[in-house]
């Protein structure tokens, strides 16, 4: 599920923060009302598990 619109005012969201692991957007901000939103699907980051497993070895 992708976040496209602000839940508070309906304005288009802009990327605020990117994942350090996979470089995908993980946090968005509304330029109109400054509401923050996290990407709910990012918890399934494919590379996060690979990097965590390699750092444990």
C-alpha positions as CSV (number, residue, x, y, z in Angstrom):
1,X,0.0,0.0,0.0
2,X,1.5,3.3,-1.1
3,X,0.9,6.6,0.6
4,X,-0.1,9.3,-1.9
5,X,-2.3,11.8,-0.1
6,X,-2.3,13.4,3.4
7,X,-5.0,11.9,5.6
8,X,-5.5,15.2,7.3
9,X,-6.0,17.6,4.3
10,X,-5.8,15.4,1.2
11,X,-2.7,17.3,-0.2
12,X,0.0,15.3,-2.0
13,X,2.8,14.1,0.3
14,X,6.5,14.7,-0.2
15,X,9.3,12.3,0.8
16,X,10.9,13.3,4.1
17,X,13.2,10.4,4.8
18,X,14.7,7.5,2.9
19,X,15.7,4.0,4.2
20,X,19.5,3.8,4.8
21,X,19.4,0.1,3.7
22,X,17.4,0.1,0.5
23,X,17.0,3.8,-0.3
24,X,13.2,3.6,-0.6
25,X,11.0,6.3,0.9
26,X,10.1,5.6,4.5
27,X,8.6,8.8,5.8
28,X,6.5,11.5,4.1
29,X,5.3,15.0,5.0
30,X,2.5,17.1,3.8
31,X,3.7,20.6,2.7
32,X,0.2,22.0,3.4
33,X,-0.5,20.9,7.0
34,X,2.9,19.4,7.9
35,X,1.3,16.0,8.9
36,X,3.9,13.2,9.0
37,X,3.2,9.7,7.6
38,X,5.3,6.5,7.7
39,X,5.2,4.0,4.9
40,X,3.5,1.0,6.4
41,X,4.9,-1.4,3.8
42,X,8.5,-0.6,4.5
43,X,8.6,-2.9,7.5
44,X,8.9,-5.6,4.8
45,X,12.2,-4.1,3.5
46,X,13.8,-7.0,1.6
47,X,17.4,-6.0,2.2
48,X,17.0,-5.2,6.0
49,X,16.9,-8.9,6.9
50,X,19.9,-9.7,4.7
51,X,22.0,-7.0,6.3
52,X,21.0,-7.9,9.8
53,X,21.9,-11.5,9.2
54,X,25.3,-10.7,7.7
55,X,26.2,-8.4,10.6
56,X,25.4,-11.2,13.1
57,X,27.9,-13.6,11.4
